[in-house]
Amino acid sequence: MPQELQGKRVAILVAIGFEEVEMTKPRAALSQAGAKTDVISPMPGEVQGWNHQEKSDKFRVDRELSNAKPEDYDALLLPGGVANPDTLRTIPEAVRF
């Protein structure tokens, strides 16, 4: 795959309840295309992924939401799963981001 996203930065905004595959597969494709991705979350440390109704892997948070600036990124990835967007829309800082 050509490096058509070389030099681009993508914020991956996650909270509670994101589907792991909806974060990992697009992240891998973005990285393969040359983009740098950062996992951003209102939760520090690690975030828990889900596989339908069961917990899956945990992922390191690269930057806490309170320290992230939208202008530092070229795109936003908002992984699905019912709880992730539902949680994020209740956090004003996430909505502004």
HUGITA-V505622 format. One record per helix or strand. SS is the DSSP state (~ for helix, > for strand). FROM is the first residue (numbers start at 1). LEN is the number of residues. If there is no record, write none. Layout:
SS,FROM,LEN + SS,FROM,LEN
//
This chain:
>,9,5 + >,18,2 + ~,20,13 + >,36,6 + >,46,6 + >,54,7 + >,63,2 + ~,65,3 + ~,70,3 + >,75,3 + ~,82,7 + ~,92,5
//
